[in-house]
């Protein structure tokens, strides 16, 4: 097996080779560091590479594996973190140049759990400024490995690019309005946005406290399930984190969907471009062929949730940045700075109305999942937008609302979602669909995603010329 073939293995398959002593964690890590040095010069997915940390962890993992001391299903697997995860003795800037010298004194909970699981940290991944929509003007955005003219996604862009380009085997992303799902779709990888508070946020830069989700991005649904199992669960340092038991997300029948009720709302999914519509229709047929009970449904109206998301995010971001803004206003990029200024201007009465509408929507979604297990929707209404497309979308409110129609509602309600590669455009850029579930039913998402990927190969294709 060549180095390039190894670099694109699923994380769980790679772990099998490591734990069977057919691959050395140290030699694998050295190979990955060399690959990052060679390939990432033009993709810019890494904010920081940590060779000393990676090799030290790889040596420790190798010694443990030789003693048959297996700590987790992904022990020895090289991963990377979005650069908002506090990492002890390692710069953590959250895409903000003014924070470039911030070095946390402790690991955030997710980082601590991944260390305890024996994974190998290759480095920290490039992201938008403070996890909002735009990269800071001084931070070059990561390049989509499928086509440089196309968007690499929102704030977890570095995570999406690194996984797609074979520069890590899994990554941590965050999602406040779509930032696990957009980069997963743009780069042709699998992303799992868990239930809100399923994964603790202690030791992670905050964008909007009641909207922020931390989750895994990887090549496959099975890998996402393994990663989620490592990072989910109650946390004494995070009083909001859910106390529900963490199940084994990868057990049971991952080949058949018999008995699983999957809804599809034709009206909600109207207005897609041709590539996106074809991908959704194809996914529908594949899910049905796997035994799913495909149902025509009417999903609760998302219009208020979409319209309210921007204001809710702005107010919470203003709170999150209260210690730095406005006294350091000149250090912010225009996108994030403008969001904070807007958030500071919102009247309390308006925010309360938004909160009440949000509670009503969340309740309606909870009711919907009494009669359905999953909902099939596109990742976004337009397949693989270009940078030029995004310039227009970012300046036209109706187009921005259209873009987030399938993402923001599920940050407002806190429901989990999995993004699955589901096709390619004529320009050979990826297209993706989503499955959404009830709160805390990530196991059904992993099950459905794994079954879907067992009979399709969209997730296993790799970008050319890497």
FENBEL-V777647 format. One record per helix or strand of 2 or more residues. SS is the DSSP state (2 for helix, 1 for strand). FROM is the first residue (numbers start at 1). TO is the last residue. Records with the same first field share a line. If there is no record, write none. Layout:
# FENBEL-V777647
SS->FROM-TO ; FROM-TO
This chain:
# FENBEL-V777647
2->3-7 ; 11-19 ; 25-43 ; 51-66 ; 97-99 ; 109-116 ; 129-131 ; 157-164 ; 181-187 ; 221-231 ; 274-289 ; 303-320 ; 329-331 ; 334-345 ; 348-368 ; 387-395 ; 397-406 ; 408-413 ; 442-455 ; 458-460
1->46-49 ; 78-82 ; 90-91 ; 120-125 ; 170-175 ; 190-193 ; 213-218 ; 261-264 ; 293-296 ; 374-378 ; 417-424 ; 430-437
